[in-house]
Amino acid sequence: MLTTQSLVERFKLEVITGEAGLNKQIKNTDISRPGLEMAGYFSHYASDRIQLLGTTELSFYNLLPDEERKGRMRKLCRPETPAIIVTRDLEPPEELIEAAKENETPLITSTIATTQLMSRLTTFLEHELARTTSLHGVLVDVYGVGVLITGDSGIG
């Protein structure tokens, strides 16, 4: 089982708040950069994914009127969201910190650039969440053709 805690340890990330949610299971290899959500469009919000906030998302957020800011972050922090990661050592907005506390959504920061972290996370998640099959068997060469013989262990 892959949890948010394992991401924090693997990538040496800093947890700002939401420690109670570090045991949330990560089930999706996809990562979201919620640009449309920052603009208020939540109709197809993939809340079960890790959310990555970089310079683009936060600079747009900072342009929003004060009365809209808190509501945006509350909608972004859902109970099923495994983590929200703020990249480039940017300061998370106070409204985001409050919303993450309320929903026990892990709010994490990273010094790594947004696209670079996204690439590393995607590679890691695809490896960790890949389906695997374990078989007992032996490969033999029969007249130049490779043959896989499978069966229970120790049957001869």
DRENKOL-828398 format. One record per residue: residue number from 0; x, y, z of N, C-alpha, C in turn. Coordinates in steps of 0.05 Angstrom, whole numbers, padded with zeros to 5 digits. Each point is the difference from the previous one (the first is absolute). Example, Ala and Ser with C-alpha at 12.3 -4.5 7.8 and 13.67 -1.06 7.14 Angstrom:
<pts>
<pt 0 <00264 -00114 00156> <-00018 00024 00000> <00018 00024 00000>>
<pt 1 <-00007 00021 -00014> <00016 00024 00001> <-00015 00022 00014>>
</pts>
This chain:
<pts>
<pt 0 <00017 -00024 00000> <-00017 00024 00000> <00018 00025 00000>>
<pt 1 <-00005 00017 -00019> <00016 00025 -00002> <-00015 00023 00014>>
<pt 2 <00013 00013 00018> <-00013 00022 00015> <00015 00026 -00005>>
<pt 3 <-00013 00022 00008> <00012 00026 -00003> <00026 00002 00017>>
<pt 4 <00000 -00014 00022> <00024 00000 00017> <00024 -00011 -00015>>
<pt 5 <-00004 -00020 -00017> <00023 -00011 -00015> <00010 00020 -00021>>
<pt 6 <-00017 00016 -00011> <00009 00022 -00018> <00017 00020 00015>>
<pt 7 <-00009 00008 00023> <00014 00020 00016> <00028 -00010 00006>>
<pt 8 <00003 -00026 00008> <00026 -00011 00006> <00017 -00003 -00025>>
<pt 9 <-00011 -00010 -00021> <00015 -00006 -00025> <00011 00025 -00013>>
<pt 10 <-00016 00022 00000> <00008 00025 -00014> <00009 00022 00020>>
<pt 11 <00003 -00008 00025> <00009 00019 00021> <-00016 00027 -00001>>
<pt 12 <-00026 -00004 00002> <-00019 00023 -00001> <-00006 00010 00028>>
<pt 13 <-00009 00024 00003> <-00006 00012 00026> <-00030 00002 00003>>
<pt 14 <-00010 -00012 00022> <-00029 00001 00006> <-00006 00026 00015>>
<pt 15 <-00019 00016 -00011> <-00008 00025 00013> <-00022 -00005 00020>>
<pt 16 <-00020 -00015 -00009> <-00023 -00007 00017> <-00013 -00025 -00011>>
<pt 17 <-00019 -00011 00015> <-00015 -00024 -00010> <00015 -00026 00006>>
<pt 18 <00016 00000 00022> <00014 -00025 00007> <-00018 -00024 00004>>
<pt 19 <-00024 00005 00009> <-00019 -00022 00005> <-00008 -00014 -00026>>
<pt 20 <00004 00014 -00023> <-00007 -00012 -00026> <00023 -00013 -00014>>
<pt 21 <00023 -00002 00013> <00024 -00012 -00014> <-00003 -00029 -00005>>
<pt 22 <-00020 -00013 00013> <-00005 -00028 -00004> <-00019 -00005 -00023>>
<pt 23 <-00009 00021 -00014> <-00018 -00003 -00023> <00013 -00016 -00022>>
<pt 24 <-00015 -00018 -00011> <00010 -00017 -00021> <-00001 00014 -00027>>
<pt 25 <00022 -00003 -00015> <00002 00011 -00027> <-00007 -00022 -00019>>
<pt 26 <-00021 00003 -00016> <-00009 -00021 -00018> <00003 00008 -00030>>
<pt 27 <00006 00025 -00005> <00000 00010 -00027> <00028 00010 -00008>>
<pt 28 <00009 -00008 -00024> <00026 00008 -00009> <00000 00028 -00012>>
<pt 29 <-00024 00010 -00006> <-00002 00027 -00012> <00003 00021 00021>>
<pt 30 <00011 00023 -00009> <00004 00023 00017> <-00014 00024 -00013>>
<pt 31 <-00013 00017 00016> <-00014 00023 -00010> <00014 00026 00007>>
<pt 32 <-00001 00018 -00019> <00007 00028 00005> <-00026 00015 -00004>>
<pt 33 <-00013 00007 00023> <-00028 00010 -00001> <-00003 00029 -00009>>
<pt 34 <00007 00006 -00025> <-00003 00027 -00011> <-00029 00008 -00004>>
<pt 35 <-00016 -00018 -00012> <-00028 00007 -00004> <-00015 00002 00026>>
<pt 36 <00008 -00016 00019> <-00013 00001 00027> <00006 00027 00013>>
<pt 37 <00024 00010 -00004> <00007 00026 00011> <-00018 00022 -00012>>
<pt 38 <-00009 -00005 -00024> <-00018 00019 -00014> <-00029 -00004 00008>>
<pt 39 <-00005 -00021 00016> <-00027 -00005 00010> <-00015 -00023 -00013>>
<pt 40 <00012 -00014 -00019> <-00013 -00022 -00014> <00007 -00026 00013>>
<pt 41 <-00019 -00011 00016> <00005 -00025 00014> <-00017 -00023 -00010>>
<pt 42 <-00013 00003 -00023> <-00018 -00021 -00011> <00013 -00027 -00004>>
<pt 43 <00025 00000 -00009> <00014 -00025 -00005> <00026 -00001 00016>>
<pt 44 <-00002 00009 00025> <00024 00001 00018> <00008 -00028 00008>>
<pt 45 <00024 -00008 -00006> <00010 -00026 00007> <00012 00001 00028>>
<pt 46 <-00017 -00001 00020> <00008 00004 00028> <00015 -00024 00011>>
<pt 47 <00000 -00023 -00013> <00014 -00023 00010> <00029 00000 -00009>>
<pt 48 <00009 00020 -00013> <00028 00002 -00009> <00016 00019 00018>>
<pt 49 <00026 -00003 -00001> <00018 00020 00013> <-00003 00026 -00015>>
<pt 50 <-00003 00022 00014> <-00003 00026 -00012> <00027 00015 00003>>
<pt 51 <00010 00011 -00023> <00025 00014 00000> <-00004 00029 -00006>>
<pt 52 <00008 00017 00018> <-00003 00029 -00004> <00027 00013 -00003>>
<pt 53 <00003 00013 -00023> <00025 00014 -00006> <-00004 00030 -00003>>
<pt 54 <00019 00013 -00013> <-00001 00029 -00003> <-00025 00009 -00015>>
<pt 55 <-00007 -00015 -00022> <-00023 00008 -00016> <-00026 -00001 00016>>
<pt 56 <-00005 -00022 00014> <-00024 -00003 00015> <-00002 00021 00023>>
<pt 57 <00022 00003 00014> <-00001 00019 00023> <-00001 00029 -00008>>
<pt 58 <00013 00007 -00022> <-00001 00028 -00009> <-00028 00007 -00009>>
<pt 59 <-00014 -00019 -00013> <-00028 00005 -00007> <-00017 00002 00025>>
<pt 60 <00004 -00018 00019> <-00015 00000 00025> <00003 00027 00014>>
<pt 61 <00024 00011 00000> <00005 00026 00013> <-00015 00023 -00013>>
<pt 62 <-00009 -00003 -00025> <-00015 00021 -00013> <-00030 -00001 00006>>
<pt 63 <-00009 -00021 00013> <-00028 -00003 00007> <-00009 00020 00021>>
<pt 64 <-00025 00008 -00001> <-00010 00018 00022> <00000 -00016 00027>>
<pt 65 <00003 00014 00021> <00002 -00012 00027> <-00024 -00018 00006>>
<pt 66 <-00024 00008 -00008> <-00024 -00015 00007> <-00001 -00027 -00015>>
<pt 67 <00015 -00004 -00021> <00000 -00025 -00015> <00023 -00019 00009>>
<pt 68 <00020 00010 00011> <00024 -00015 00006> <-00004 -00024 00019>>
<pt 69 <-00014 00005 00022> <-00004 -00021 00020> <-00017 -00023 -00011>>
<pt 70 <-00021 00007 -00015> <-00017 -00020 -00012> <00015 -00018 -00020>>
<pt 71 <00018 00012 -00015> <00015 -00015 -00020> <00017 -00022 00014>>
<pt 72 <00013 00008 00021> <00018 -00019 00013> <-00016 -00021 00015>>
<pt 73 <-00023 00007 00010> <-00017 -00020 00014> <-00009 -00021 -00020>>
<pt 74 <-00007 00008 -00025> <-00008 -00019 -00021> <00023 -00017 -00009>>
<pt 75 <00024 00011 00001> <00024 -00015 -00008> <00007 -00022 00020>>
<pt 76 <-00003 00006 00025> <00007 -00019 00022> <-00024 -00018 00005>>
<pt 77 <00001 -00024 -00011> <-00022 -00019 00005> <00011 -00024 00017>>
<pt 78 <-00018 -00014 00014> <00009 -00022 00016> <00015 -00022 -00016>>
<pt 79 <-00007 -00004 -00025> <00012 -00021 -00016> <00027 00009 -00013>>
<pt 80 <00007 00026 00002> <00024 00009 -00013> <00024 -00009 00016>>
<pt 81 <00019 -00016 -00012> <00022 -00011 00015> <00020 00021 00009>>
<pt 82 <00004 00022 -00016> <00019 00021 00008> <-00003 00024 -00019>>
<pt 83 <00007 00023 00011> <00004 00024 -00016> <00029 00008 00004>>
<pt 84 <00014 00002 -00022> <00029 00007 00001> <00005 00027 -00012>>
<pt 85 <00012 00018 00015> <00007 00026 -00010> <00030 -00001 -00007>>
<pt 86 <00007 00006 -00025> <00027 -00004 -00010> <00016 00026 00001>>
<pt 87 <00026 -00002 -00009> <00018 00022 -00003> <00004 00016 00026>>
<pt 88 <-00004 -00013 00023> <00004 00013 00026> <-00018 00025 00003>>
<pt 89 <-00023 -00001 -00013> <-00019 00022 00001> <-00015 -00001 00027>>
<pt 90 <-00009 00022 00009> <-00015 00002 00025> <-00029 -00007 -00005>>
<pt 91 <-00011 -00021 00014> <-00028 -00006 -00004> <-00018 00022 00011>>
<pt 92 <-00022 00007 -00014> <-00018 00021 00010> <-00013 -00009 00027>>
<pt 93 <-00005 00019 00017> <-00012 -00005 00026> <-00027 -00015 -00003>>
<pt 94 <-00015 00007 -00020> <-00026 -00013 -00005> <00003 -00030 -00006>>
<pt 95 <00022 -00006 -00014> <00006 -00028 -00006> <00008 -00016 00025>>
<pt 96 <00015 00013 00017> <00009 -00013 00025> <-00025 -00006 00017>>
<pt 97 <-00018 00020 00003> <-00024 -00004 00016> <-00018 -00022 -00012>>
<pt 98 <-00004 00000 -00026> <-00017 -00020 -00013> <00012 -00028 00003>>
<pt 99 <00027 -00002 -00002> <00013 -00026 00003> <-00003 -00011 00029>>
<pt 100 <00002 00018 00019> <-00004 -00008 00028> <-00028 -00010 00005>>
<pt 101 <-00020 00014 -00011> <-00028 -00008 00004> <-00006 -00028 -00011>>
<pt 102 <00012 -00006 -00023> <-00006 -00026 -00013> <00021 -00021 00004>>
<pt 103 <00020 00006 00017> <00023 -00018 00004> <00013 -00009 -00026>>
<pt 104 <00001 00019 -00018> <00014 -00005 -00026> <00029 00008 00004>>
<pt 105 <00019 -00019 -00005> <00028 00007 00003> <00008 00023 -00019>>
<pt 106 <00011 00021 00011> <00010 00023 -00015> <00030 -00002 00002>>
<pt 107 <00013 -00002 -00023> <00029 -00007 -00001> <00014 00021 -00017>>
<pt 108 <00025 00006 00006> <00015 00018 -00017> <00025 -00014 -00010>>
<pt 109 <00009 00010 -00023> <00024 -00011 -00013> <00017 00023 -00011>>
<pt 110 <00026 -00003 -00001> <00017 00020 -00012> <00004 -00005 -00030>>
<pt 111 <-00009 -00023 -00009> <00004 -00008 -00028> <-00019 00015 -00018>>
<pt 112 <00008 00006 -00025> <-00017 00013 -00020> <-00024 -00018 -00006>>
<pt 113 <-00022 00013 -00007> <-00026 -00014 -00003> <00001 -00023 -00021>>
<pt 114 <00010 00006 -00024> <00000 -00021 -00021> <00020 -00022 00007>>
<pt 115 <00022 00007 00012> <00019 -00020 00008> <-00011 -00019 00021>>
<pt 116 <-00013 00012 00020> <-00012 -00017 00021> <-00023 -00017 -00011>>
<pt 117 <-00015 00011 -00018> <-00022 -00015 -00013> <00011 -00024 -00015>>
<pt 118 <00022 00004 -00014> <00012 -00022 -00015> <00011 -00022 00019>>
<pt 119 <00013 00008 00021> <00010 -00019 00020> <-00022 -00015 00014>>
<pt 120 <-00021 00014 00008> <-00023 -00012 00013> <-00014 -00020 -00018>>
<pt 121 <-00004 00007 -00025> <-00013 -00017 -00019> <00016 -00026 -00004>>
<pt 122 <00026 00002 -00004> <00017 -00024 -00003> <-00002 -00017 00025>>
<pt 123 <00002 00012 00023> <-00002 -00015 00025> <-00027 -00014 00004>>
<pt 124 <-00022 00015 -00005> <-00026 -00011 00004> <-00006 -00022 -00020>>
<pt 125 <00008 00003 -00025> <-00004 -00021 -00020> <00015 -00025 00007>>
<pt 126 <00023 00003 00012> <00016 -00024 00008> <-00013 -00013 00024>>
<pt 127 <-00007 00016 00020> <-00011 -00011 00025> <-00028 -00012 -00003>>
<pt 128 <-00016 00012 -00018> <-00028 -00009 -00002> <-00004 -00019 -00024>>
<pt 129 <00022 -00008 -00013> <-00003 -00018 -00023> <-00009 -00027 00009>>
<pt 130 <-00017 -00013 -00016> <-00009 -00027 00006> <00022 -00019 -00005>>
<pt 131 <00002 -00020 00017> <00021 -00020 -00003> <-00012 -00028 00002>>
<pt 132 <00013 -00019 -00012> <-00008 -00028 00002> <00025 -00016 00006>>
<pt 133 <-00002 -00018 00019> <00023 -00017 00008> <-00007 -00029 -00008>>
<pt 134 <00018 -00012 -00015> <-00003 -00027 -00008> <00025 -00016 00008>>
<pt 135 <-00005 -00026 00006> <00023 -00018 00004> <00003 -00016 -00026>>
<pt 136 <00024 00000 -00009> <00004 -00015 -00025> <00030 00000 -00008>>
<pt 137 <00005 -00012 -00023> <00027 -00002 -00011> <-00001 00005 -00030>>
<pt 138 <00020 00013 -00010> <00003 00004 -00029> <00020 -00021 -00010>>
<pt 139 <-00008 -00015 -00021> <00017 -00020 -00012> <00002 00004 -00030>>
<pt 140 <00021 -00009 -00012> <00004 00001 -00029> <-00006 -00027 -00012>>
<pt 141 <-00020 -00001 -00016> <-00008 -00025 -00013> <00004 00004 -00031>>
<pt 142 <00021 -00012 -00010> <00007 00002 -00029> <00001 00030 -00009>>
<pt 143 <00012 00017 00017> <00003 00028 -00008> <-00024 00017 00006>>
<pt 144 <-00021 -00011 00012> <-00024 00016 00006> <-00002 00002 00031>>
<pt 145 <-00003 00024 00010> <-00003 00004 00028> <-00028 -00009 00010>>
<pt 146 <00000 -00015 00021> <-00026 -00010 00011> <00000 00006 00030>>
<pt 147 <-00023 00011 00009> <-00004 00005 00028> <-00018 -00022 00012>>
<pt 148 <00011 -00014 00019> <-00016 -00021 00013> <-00007 00010 00028>>
<pt 149 <-00026 00002 00006> <-00009 00010 00026> <-00013 -00022 00016>>
<pt 150 <00000 00004 00026> <-00013 -00019 00017> <00006 00007 00029>>
<pt 151 <-00010 -00016 00018> <00005 00004 00028> <00030 -00004 00007>>
<pt 152 <00009 00014 00020> <00028 -00002 00008> <00005 -00028 00011>>
<pt 153 <00023 -00011 -00007> <00009 -00026 00011> <-00012 -00025 -00012>>
<pt 154 <-00014 00002 -00023> <-00012 -00024 -00011> <00018 -00016 -00018>>
<pt 155 <00025 00010 -00003> <00018 -00017 -00014> <00012 00011 -00025>>
</pts>
